[in-house]
Amino acid sequence: MEFEAFLLSLGTSAFIFLVLMFLFTWLSRRPGNVSIYYPNRILKGMDPWEGSSLTRNPFAWIREALTSSEQDVVNLSGVDTAVYFVFLSTVLGIFALSSLLILPILLPLAATDKSIKNSRDVTDTTSKGTFSQLDNLSMANITRKSSRLWAFLGAVYWISLVTYFMLWKAYKHVSTLRAQALMSADTIPEQFAILVRDIPSPPNGQTHKEFIDSFFRDIYPETFYRSLVVTENRKVNKIWEGLEGYKKKLARAEAIFAATSNRPTNKTGLLGLAGKKVDSIEYYTDLINESVAKLETEQKKVLAEKQQTAAIVFFTDRVTAALAAQSLHSQMVDTWTVTEAPEPRQILWENLNIKFFTRLIRQYLIYFIVAITILFYMIPIAFVSAITTLANLQKAIPFIKPVVKITFIRTVLESYLPQIALIIFLAMLPKFLMFLSKYEGIPSRSHAVRAASGKYFYFSVLNVFIGVTLAGSLFDNLKALQQKPNSIVTVLATSLPKNATFFLTYVALKFFIGYGLELSRIIPLIIFHLKKKYLYKTEAEVKEAWYPGDLRYATRVPSDMLILTITFCYSVIAPLILVFGVIYFGLGWLILRNQALKVYVPSYESYGRMWPHIHTRILAALFLFQVVMFGYLGVKLFVWATLLVPLIVISLIFGYVCRRKFYSGFQHTALEVACRELKERPDLEEIFRSFIPHSLSTHKPEDHQFKGAMSRYQDYAAISAA
């Protein structure tokens, strides 16, 4: 990429961001858009503008974000969101502190050397074989064996030490934040329950529930409360979902009738396009009555005949539940497997009955599938990366040569084509990786998100960072690896400088365009108004149109981690990227702070369980950076590159120490946390009810005359939102 193209890309992205920001300040003050820009506050019954007028300062959101406290984030969006901001501020601190020392030292050292100018070839430039003014500010301009390389080696140590300090500080802070949340005086239902899987077959004459109750009553005679046996709910779920659909359609038909005074009609055939024409209100009322009868019949059958080998067991106090979750209940590892119960709204019920060894087999099978996917997905990414350089694109599509000769078009294509192609490829992955994670047999949604996030991170690093880096000179690299398979570090280190400008542009595109769209919410706004005007008629449908969902950690965290990895690995080779890293995470903190306080609504709460995953991936990125710098200093024939070997070992030791010291507090609830008193006696029956699946929450107690999964079944119609 030529320097002019880089500047055009940067300037255009910055201009688009400013336009989107001013659109946000204008659109967010219009009353008709309040549900798009302030849904979190609306759902909590708060004034969206906090008492301010509609003509408030257009930049007031910046002040509000900067002055908000961590407790504000916890109150409005939960502990998981607060932990995400600890991640953003930690990385921002790492890059800001690193920049204070690195930029004023390394940039002058690089700019005053003459390696590229004196060299006849330009294969060590930052622009894939073409000289750019940016090369003068990079390590590519440092002469081989130069004593200046000592400063670059020292920079690796400085960045590493800053990272160790910031990560240690952050881990302690998140541990405290998690403990404080779990010590809340308010009742947290999952703290009184455990998840039991791999339950053996009951003795003859006993139901699953009787067997489970007797087992835990013998062990915990004073604190055992009751059990909820997991049932196979696929059919009852289908009936319940159909019933809910009919209720929505009936509400829509009634809304149309109220607005027009004309009774709506519909056809009963495929998609409402064929079949007999009927009165919609009468038709859906009849379907609802039929579905209610079917649901009650199926509920009885499920509770009596479809009990499975898993259960939620409840205790009268949370200390016993915490003890039980950490205790070995059987000599055999594949029976009576006990863990902490997930939060009720995030349980993946269909996974609870999967046996112990089946889970292990699935886990390794998924690892294999992910590895194969990464390997084969690298082929199209490498191909796209190789052909999206204009030189290769003209060879592949000769007829575009006349168009490409136009200076403006050529500059625009060079500025955006490779980055946009890469973003499109990454957008295709998340749902597939989430499906694979759930298939492992993971019991909770938050755990599945962490698993999918981990897969997406390694996918991004291996395919995007390493794949794009090697693909720039694909055939030369393949030839080198064939001749010397153990030279991967050297080949990667040699290829890195050639892609510095590409990744500088990629990071700029992510924070300017990505965060501009995030703040302005133009796409959700347009979709909402179209649906409201032409499709949705009832209040429930309108709410469904504007409901924002959560922060989507499964894709957001790995995306941030990719930027983190890129910034780490180029921080010494092309120090200017530190400025882009600081802007990305600083702007992300500011804009997402606004979104967390006003827009996004958490779909679950895991009390910071994502942090150990984040910490490990930051260390993995640091480790890759250290290995790459060891290789690149070797390419520069700097014999003292071996001094980086102890640093690599220190990173491994640091990760081990952090895991041993902190991780157990995230895996289990510490007893010193669980023993704190509650402000009022918990309603154990309400806790029990909160775990009942939606599809089983409408059954009537008088119809329940059998030994089922819930022998003290209540009228759950009143708690359908449990």
N, C-alpha and C positions, 0 to 999 in steps of 0.2 A: 504494500500500500504506500503510495506516495504521500509526502508530508501534507500537500494541499488537500488530498482526500481525507486525511486524518482530521485536519482542522475543519473541513466542511462537515464531516460526520459529527464532530464534537459541537460545533456551533449550531448545526441544525437540531441536534438532540436537545441542547440547552434552550433553544428558542421554543421548541415544541413543549418542553417542560413548563416554561414560563406561561405559554398560552393556556395549557391545561390547568395550571395553578390559578390563573385569573378566572378561568371558567368555573373552577370550584368555588372561589370566593363569591362569584355572582350567583351561581345556581344554588348554592347551599343556603342562601338567604331568602329564597323564594318559598313561601308556605307550601306550595304544591309539591315540593321536593323533599319535605322534611323527613319523610319515611325512608328515603334513600341515604341521607347524610346523617341522620340521628336515630337509627332504629334501636340501638342498644338503650339509649336514654328513654325512648318512648316505651319500650317493653318494661322498663323499671319504674314507670310512672313519673319520670323526671321532666322538667321543662327543657326542651332541646337547646334553647339559647341561654339557659340559666338566668333568666330575668332580663337579659339584654334585649335591645330592640333589634328589628330586622335591618337597621341601617348601621349596625356596629362596624367597628374597624375591620376591614377585609383580611387583615393579618392577625386578628385576635386569636385565631386557632393556634398560631405558633406560640404565642405567650401562654395559652392554656396548656399546651402540650409540655412546654418547658417547665412550667410551675407545678404541674401535677406530681403527686408523690407516688411512691410504690404502693402505698396502701390504697390510693385511689384506683390504681389498676387492679389490685386484688379485689376490691369491693365491686367494681363494675365488670371485670372480665375474668377474675379468678387467678389462682396461683400459677397455673401453667402459662398464662399470658405474661405475668410478672417475671417468670423465669426466662421467658423468651427475650424480654427486654434486658435481663441480666446478661444474656448471651450477646445481644447487640452492643451493649455498653462495654462489655469486656473486650470484644474484638475491636471496637472503636478505640478503646484505651491502648490496646496492643499496637495498633498501627499509628496512632497519634504519638505515643511515646517513642516508638521506633523512628518515626519521621524526624523528631527533634534532633536526633544525633546523626541519622543516616543522610538526610537530604543535604545539609550544609557541608558534609564531608565528602560523600561519594560523588555528588554531581560535579563539583569543581575538579575532582581528581579525574573523572571520566572526560569532562569537557576539554581539559588541557593536555590530554594524551593524543597521540597521532597514529594509533594502530591502523585504523581503517584507511586514513589518508595515504599512509605509506605502503599499504597492502595492495597488491595487484588484483586480488580477487575480493569479492564482497560477500562471500558465503557466510560470514559471521555477523552480518547485519541484522537489524531487528525487523526487516521488511521483506523477508523471503527473497533475498538475492538482489535487491535494489537498494541503493544508498538512500538514506533519509536523514534529515537533520536530527531526528530523534536518536540516531545511532551515536551521536557525539555525547549524549547524556547517559549512555548505557555502558555496561561492563564490556560490551563488544569492542569499545574503543580503547580498551586497556591492552597494552603490549604484552605478549607472552613473557613469562618469567619476570615481569616487572615487580619492583619492590612495592608498588602501589597496591598490589593484590593483598598485602597484609591488611589494609583498611577494609577490603571486602570480606576477608576472612573474619576480622573482628566484628564486622556488621552482622554476620551470621550468629556469632555468640551473643551480641547485644539483643537481637530480635528474640533469640531463644530464651535468654534470661528474663526479658520483659514478659514473654508468654508464660513462663513458669510462674512468675510472681502474680500475674493477673489471673491465671487459672486457679491457683491455690486460693487466692482471695475470693474469687467467685464461687468456688466449690463450698467454702465455709459459709458464705452468705446464703447460698441457695439451701444448704442444709438447715440453717437457722430459719429461713423463710418457710421451708416445708414443715419443720417441727412446730413452729408457731401456729401454722394453719391447722395442723392435726391436733394441737392442744386446745383448739377452740372450745369454748364452753357450750357452744351450740351442738345439737345432736347431728352426727354424721352417720347415716344408716349403715354404710359398709364397715364401719369400725366395730359393729356389734355382730358381724357375720364372718364366716369363712366359706370358701368354696372347696367342696370335697368331690374328687373325681376318682375314677377307677374303683368304684365300690364293688366288692365281690357279691356273688349271688346270695340272696337271703336263704336261711334254712327253710326246710319245708314247713308250711303252715304260717309263715310270716310274710307280710308285704315288705316292699322296699322301705317304706316309711317306718314301719315297726322295727325293722332291722337297724336302720340308721339311728332311730331314737334310742334304742336300747344300747347301742354301741357307745354313743356319746354321753348318754345319761350315766352309764357306768363309770366313765372317765371323769366327767364333770358333773357330779350329782347335784351340786348346789347352784350352779350357774347355767346349766343347759336350759334353753327355753323351748325351742321347737325346730323343726326342719321343713324345708320346702324341696321336695323331690323334683328334679328336672324331668320334663315330659317331652315327648316327640310331638311338636306343634305344627308341623308343616301344613296339614290339612286345615286345622282350626285357624291358623294364621291366614290362609287363603280365603276362608269364609269371612273372617273378620275384616280383612282388607277390602273384600268385595262389599261388605256392609257399609264400611266407611265411605267407599266410593259412591254407593247409592245415596247415602245421606247428603254428600256434597252436591250430587246432581239434583236431588229433591230441593235442597236449599236454593240452588241456582234457578230451578223452575219456578219456585215460589217468588223469588226476587224479580224474575221477568214478569210474572203475573201481576205482582204489586206495582211494577213500573208502567205496564202497558194496559192492564185490565183485560188482556187476552190470554187465555189458557194456552201455555206452550205445548207443542206436540213433538214427538220424535218417532223414528222408525226403529223397530226392534231387531233388525238384521245386523249384518256386519258393519261395525263402526258407525252405526246409526244412519247408514246410507241406503240400506235395503230393508225389505220386510214390511210388516204391517205398521201402519201409522196409528199411534196411540196418544192418549192424553198423558203428558209427562208426569204431572203431579200424582195422578192415580196409579200410573205404571210403577213409578219408583216407590210409592208408598206400599204397594203390594210386594215388590221385591224386598223391601226392608223387613216387612213382617215375615216373609218366607225365610230370609237370611237369619233373623233373630231366632226362629225356631230351629233352623239347622245348626246355628252356633251353639245353642244350649244343649242340643243332642250330642254334638261333637265334643263339647267341653266335658260332658259326663264320661264319654268314651275315653277321651284322652287321660283324664284324671284316674280312671279305673284301670285302663289296660295298656297305657303307653308310657309307663314310668321307666326312667333310664338309670344308668349307673353313675349318676352325679346328683349333687344336692347342694343347696345353700343351708348351712346350719347356723342357728342364731343363739346368742348367749345374752345373759342379763347385764353383763358389763363388758367394757371394751378391753380391759386388761386380760381377761380370759380369752377373748377372741384373738388378741395379739399373741398370747402364749400359744394358743392352739395352732395358729397359722405358721409358727416357727418350730413346731414339735413334730417328731417322727411318730406316726400313729400305727405303723405296721413294720414288721421286720422285712417284708418284701417291698421293694421299691415301686412295684407296679400295682399295689393295692392301697386303698385309703390315702391317696395323694391329697394333701391339704395345702392350700395357699390362702392368702388374703382374698376376701371377696372383692370383685371389682365394684365400682359404682353402679347402681341399678340400671341407669340409662345407657351404659356402654357395654353391657354383657352381650357376647355373641353366643346366644343360646344354642345354635346349631352345632357349635364346636365342643360343647361341654361333655358330650357322650363319647368322644373319640378316645380310644384306649391309649395307654401310656406308650407302648412300643409302636403303635400306629403313628402317634405324634412324632416319635423319633424318626421313623422311616420317612414320613412326610417332610419333616424338617430337612433332612439330608437330600431328599429328592428335589425340594424347592431350591436348595443351594446349588444343586447341579443344573437345574433349569435356568437359574439366574446367571450362572457362569456361562452356560451355552448362549443365552440371550445376549450377554455382554459381548461375547466373542463375535457373534454373527451381526449384532447391531453395529459393531465397529466398522463393518464393511461398508454399509451405506453412508455412515458419517464420514469415514475416510474418503470415500468416493466423492461425496458432495464437497468436502473440504478441498479436495484436490482439483475438482473441475470448476469451483466457484472463483478461482483466481482467473482474471480476465484472459490471461494468455492461454490457459487450458480450456477455458470456455469457448474461445474463438476456434480452437482446434476441434472441439467436439461439435460446435454449431457454427460452421463457416459463414452462413448467410447473415450472421449478426455483425460481421466485421464493419460494414459501412455505418451501422448505428453506433457501435462502440467508439468509432473515430471521433464522434461528436464529444467535445471536451466535457461538457456538463453531464451528459449521460454516463460517460466513462467514470467520472468522479463519483457520481451517485452510486453506480453499481459497485465500485471498489469500496465505497464507504459502508454499504449496508448489506449487500447480497450474502456474503459468507455468514455474517452474524444472524441474519433473519433465518437462513436455512438451518443453522444450528438450533435456534430457539424453537422452530417448528418441529424438528426431530425430538427435542426434549419434551415437548407438550404432549407427545403421543404415549408417554410411558406410565404416568402415575396410576391410572386405573388398573393396568395390567399388574403392576407391582403390588398394589393393594390386594388384588384378587389372590395373588400368590401368597402373600403374607397371611391372609385369612385362612387359606387352605392348609396352612401348617397346623391348624388346630389351636390357634391362640384364643384364649378365653375372653379377651376384652378388646374394645375398639382402640383404646389408647395404646395398648401393647401392639396391636396390628399397625397403628400409625408409626410407632417407633421402628418396627421391623421394616415397613415399607420405606421409611425415611432412610434407614441404613442401606438398604438395597439401592435406593435412588442416589445416595451419596457416592457409593463405590462405582455405580454405573456412570455417574457424571464425571468422576475423576478419571476413570479408565478410558471411557469413550470420548468425552469432550476434551478434557485437558490433555491427557496423554495421546489420545487418538488424533486430535486435531494437530497437536504438536508434531507427531511423527508423520502425519499425512501430508504436511507441507512439502516434504521431499520424500514421498512415499516409496518410490522405487529404489532410490539410493539407500534409504534406511533398510528396506527389506533385504537388499543385497549385502549390506554390512552385517545385519543380524544373521543371515545365512552363513556367512563366512566366519563370524565370531558370535555365537549365540549368547555368550555371557557378557556382551558389550552393551546391554540394554541401557544401563545408567549413562554410559558415555554417549550413546546415540541420542538419548533423551536430552542430556545436558547440552549437546551440540545443537540440537534442533530448537531448544527453547528460545534463544535470542532471535531467531528468524520469525517468531510468532508474537513478539512483544507488542508490536503495534496492533495486531489483530485483537489481542486480549485487552489492550487498553481501550480500544473502540468497543469491544464487547461489554466491558464493565460500565463504560459511559452510557451505552445504549440501555443497559439494565437499570441504572439508577435514574437516568433522565426520563426515558420513555416509560419504563416499568413503573416507577414510583409516581410519575405524572398521571398515568392511567389509574393507578391505585387511589390517589388522592381525589381526582376529579370524578371517578366512578361514572364516566360517560356511558359506558356500555350497559351497566345495570340500570342506569337512569332511562336510557332509551327503551330497553326491554320492558321495564316496569310500566312506562306510559303507554306503550303499544298494547301490552296485555290488559292494562286497566281500561283502555278505551274500547278495544275490539273483542277481548276474550272473556275477562273476568267480570262477574256481576255481583257476587256476594262479598261481604266483609272478609270472610275466611279466605276466599280466592285472592282478594287484593293483598291480604297479609302474606299469603304464600308467594305473591309476586315480588314483594319488597323484602321478605325475610332474608337477611344477609348470610347466615351461616357463620362458621368460625374462621379462624385464621389459616386453616388448611396447612397444619404443620408438616404433613407428609410430603408436601412439595416445597413449601416455603423454606424450611430449615435446610434441606439438601441444596436448594438453589443458593441460599446464603453461603453454605459451606463450599460450593464450587467457587464463588467469588473469593472467599477466604483462601482457598487453596491456590488460586491463580495469583492473588496478591502476595501471599507468602513466597511462592516460588519465583516471582519476578521482583521481589522487594529489593534484592541486591543486584540482580542482573540488570534491571531497568528500574531504578529507584523511584522514578516519576510515578509508577503505579501506586505507590503508597498514598499519594494525594488522592487518586481515584478511589482507593480502598476506604480512606477516611470519609470522603464525600458519600460513598455508597452506604456505609454503615451509619454515618451521622444523619444523612437524609432519611434513611430507613427508620432509624430510631424516632425521628421527629414525626414523620408522616404516619407510621404505624402506631405511634402513641396516640395520635388523634383518632385513628381508626379503631383502636382498642377501646378508647374511652367513649366513643360515640356510635360506632358502626357495628363491629363484629360481636356476635353472641356465642359464647362457648357452648359446644355441644356435649362436653364432658369435662370432668376435673380429675386429674391424676396426681395433683399436688407435687408437681415438679419432677415426675418420673422421667421426663425427657432429658433432664440435665446430664446424667451420666453418659447417655448416648451422645449428646452434644460435646461434652468434654473429651470423650474418646476420639471423636472425629476431628476435633481441633488438633489434638496431639498427632493424629494420623497425618493431617496436612502439614504440621510442623516437621514430622519425621520425613515426609516426602521432600520437603524443602531442603532439609539438611543433607539428604542423600543426593539430591540434584546438585546442590552447591559443591559437594565433595567431588562429583563427577565433572562439573564445569571448571572448577579450579584445577582439576587434573588435566582437562583439555587445554587450559592455559599454561600447562607445564610448570605449575607452582608446586614445588615438592612438599611444601608445608601444608598442603591440603589434608594430609593425614591427621592434622590436629583436630579435624572435625569428627574423627571417629569417636573420641571420648564423649563429644557432645551428643552424638547419636545414641550412645549407650545411656547417657544421663536422661535422655527423653524416655527411653524404655523404663528406666528405674523410676522416674517421676510418675509415669502412668501407673506403674505397679503400686507405688506407695499411696497414690490418691485412691486407687480402687480399694486397697486394704483398709484405708482409714475412713473413707466416706461412703462407699457403695452400699454397705449393709443397711445403713439408715434409709436408703431409698428402696431397697429390696423388701424390707420389713418395717413395721412400725415399732420403734423402740418402746420398751415398757415405761421408761421415764416420761415419755410423751403420752402414752395411753392412760397413765394413772391419774392424770389431772381431772379434777372434779367438774361435773357439768353444772350449769346454772339451774337446771330443773331435771326432774326425773324423766328419763326418756319414755316415750310411748312405744313399747316393744311391739304392740300389735300394728301400729302404724309403720314401724320399721319393716316388719314382716310383709305388710301389704305393698310397700314400695318396691319390692322385688318381684311381684307377680307380673308376668307378661301381659301386655295390653289385651291380647286375644283371649285371655282367661279371666279378665277383670269385670265381666258383666254377668257372671253366673249367680243365681239366686240361692241362698242357703237352704230354703225349704225343699229344693229339688235335689239336695245333696245327701244321699242316704247310702253311702258305701265307704269302704276303707280306701281312700284315695291318697293322692299326694299331699293334700292339705286337709287334714281331718278337722281343723277348726276353721273351716272356710266361712268367710263373712260375706256380707252383701258388697261386692266390689264395684257395683255400679256407681257408687259415690266416689270411687277413687280411680276412675278410668284414666286419669292423668298420671298415675303413679309410675 
